[in-house]
Amino acid sequence: MKHNFGAGPGILPHEVFKQAAAGVLDFNGTGLSILEISHRSPEFEGVLDEAVKLVKELLEVPEGYSVLFLQGGASMQFAMVPYNLLPDGGKAAYLESGVWANKALKEAKYFGEVEIAATSKESNFTYIPKDFTIPADAAYFHITSNNTIYGTQLQKFFPSPIPVVADMSSDIFSRKINVADFGLIYAGAQKNMGPAGATLVIVKDEILGKSGRKIPAMLNYQTQIEGGSMYNTPPVFAIYVCMLTLNWLKSKGGVAEIEKENDAKARVLYEEIERNPIFKPVAATEDRSKMNVCFVVNNPEHEKPFLKLAEEKGIVGIKGHRSVGGFRASIYNALPITSVYVLIDAMQEFAEKNK
Ligand SMILES: *Cc1c(COP(=O)(O)O)cnc(C)c1O
């Protein structure tokens, strides 16, 4: 058995793999594969409706918001957000908390002025900047709720005089959020919600239609809302697997329950990193991510042998991102705490051998 700590595409529940596999062969007794049914069939419309309903239910999405399943990943949203929300000659504010935030703000520069409200670039993004003012004259304020590469996470969201746009690709559905605090939330599915190929967008309807810009249909939130995420052929299979994963989450008791499990997983792993003389954490204590746990070795010579030991134990995907080095254990919703204990055991065994 493998213990998948990969950062993305990440682990999904085993039951979901089984259901998805069954649906490929015979989707709900239709005698057809989910891969060959029409996206306009009542069967698939039922899947999409259910997925949207589950998003609304699990995140308690209030009235006045639209839920979309789009394509192009979070990276497409980097461009779509300013295309739709940043008026010509206007300004948008960004919190530069990592590589993804940086890529997002670069795209916004094609459409208007970008003000970096704060950055932690000087420390290679080991913390979340906190003392700054959000410019009230900007069209929106963009944040990354969880910095997948650096293992930092916003523990609190900033009160903002302007709509907040959040890239939640790597922590959506991992903890309770108040959707009403946001103008727009987006997330590529492949970290915590489903397979690659679908991107979730939750947008407050009233912030749209203000850019004064002509927008191509596919990149226009309004078109996508009017088409019910079916302006063109949607990513049928990816949406199906998202629906199955959200159903799994609901059956586990929803976001509040998974948040407790996620807290427990993160706590035991950080405790071991703190305690174990071989390793040390990367991120500032108060900003540590409960989804991507980054840590390094005190002695560089220990890096390769630990990776080898981990591999022998069936631990997969813990090599850190090249811009941070060391290790990154992604402990997404579907990763059981038993897998975290396997990693902790390996760390203890390694420390014992290298005393
Ligand atoms: C993975 C990731 C992205 C990139 O997502 P794509 O779907 O590959 O475009 C963007 N932002 C964050 C926070 C991520 O973790």
The ligand as a MOL file (V3000), in Angstrom:
LIG
                    3D

  0  0  0     0  0            999 V3000
M  V30 BEGIN CTAB
M  V30 COUNTS 15 15 0 0 0
M  V30 BEGIN ATOM
M  V30 1 C -1.5560 24.0710 -7.9320 0
M  V30 2 C -1.8920 25.4920 -7.6980 0
M  V30 3 C -2.1410 26.3770 -8.7580 0
M  V30 4 C -2.0300 25.9700 -10.2030 0
M  V30 5 O -3.1280 25.2250 -10.5520 0
M  V30 6 P -3.3880 24.7490 -12.0560 0
M  V30 7 O -4.7350 24.1160 -11.9100 0
M  V30 8 O -2.3060 23.8100 -12.4230 0
M  V30 9 O -3.4220 25.9390 -12.9190 0
M  V30 10 C -2.4880 27.6680 -8.4570 0
M  V30 11 N -2.5860 28.0900 -7.1890 0
M  V30 12 C -2.3580 27.2790 -6.1490 0
M  V30 13 C -2.4740 27.7970 -4.7460 0
M  V30 14 C -1.9960 25.9510 -6.3680 0
M  V30 15 O -1.7660 25.1280 -5.3390 0
M  V30 END ATOM
M  V30 BEGIN BOND
M  V30 1 1 1 2
M  V30 2 1 2 3
M  V30 3 2 2 14
M  V30 4 1 3 4
M  V30 5 2 3 10
M  V30 6 1 4 5
M  V30 7 1 5 6
M  V30 8 2 6 7
M  V30 9 1 6 8
M  V30 10 1 6 9
M  V30 11 1 10 11
M  V30 12 2 11 12
M  V30 13 1 12 13
M  V30 14 1 12 14
M  V30 15 1 14 15
M  V30 END BOND
M  V30 END CTAB
M  END
